[in-house]
Amino acid sequence: MENLYTEALLAEKFLTLEILHLSDEDRELAEGLTHVGRSHVVDLVGRKAT
């Protein structure tokens, strides 16, 4: 379970970034022949703070 991320964990780890987008959701993935199906993902888009 140590490789599972949450919005709170990512926000804490990337304090130096300006967070442009941060969300978690269930999504259908199709990443090759054997990695297909529903998955829970956490998205973070950020940029260096100026």
RAKA-V41336 format. One record per residue. N is the residue number from 1. RES is the residue in one letter. PSI is psi in whole degrees, -180 to 180 (NA if undefined). BURIAL is b if it has 24 or more other ideal C-beta (glycine too) atoms within 12 Angstrom, else e. D_LAST is the distance of its C-alpha to the last C-alpha in Angstrom with 2 decimals. Layout:
n: {N,N}
res: {RES,RES}
psi: {PSI,PSI}
burial: {BURIAL,BURIAL}
d_last: {D_LAST,D_LAST}
This chain:
n: {1,2,3,4,5,6,7,8,9,10,11,12,13,14,15,16,17,18,19,20,21,22,23,24,25,26,27,28,29,30,31,32,33,34,35,36,37,38,39,40,41,42,43,44,45,46,47,48,49,50}
res: {M,E,N,L,Y,T,E,A,L,L,A,E,K,F,L,T,L,E,I,L,H,L,S,D,E,D,R,E,L,A,E,G,L,T,H,V,G,R,S,H,V,V,D,L,V,G,R,K,A,T}
psi: {-7,-15,7,133,152,164,-44,-43,-46,-42,-39,-40,-24,44,-27,-8,151,114,118,-32,132,118,160,144,163,139,147,124,148,87,62,-178,-34,-2,74,138,-173,137,153,126,151,122,135,127,126,170,157,134,143,NA}
burial: {e,e,e,e,e,e,e,e,e,e,e,e,e,e,e,e,e,e,e,e,e,b,e,e,e,e,e,e,e,e,e,e,e,e,e,e,e,e,e,e,e,b,e,b,e,e,e,e,e,e}
d_last: {34.55,31.88,30.18,29.76,26.32,25.57,22.73,22.60,22.58,19.71,17.58,18.54,17.93,14.42,13.04,9.79,9.16,8.67,12.40,13.59,17.18,19.23,23.01,26.24,29.40,32.63,32.73,35.41,34.49,36.37,35.07,38.26,41.89,41.71,38.29,39.03,39.01,37.24,34.30,31.77,28.19,24.77,21.95,18.25,15.67,12.01,8.86,6.32,3.80,0.00}
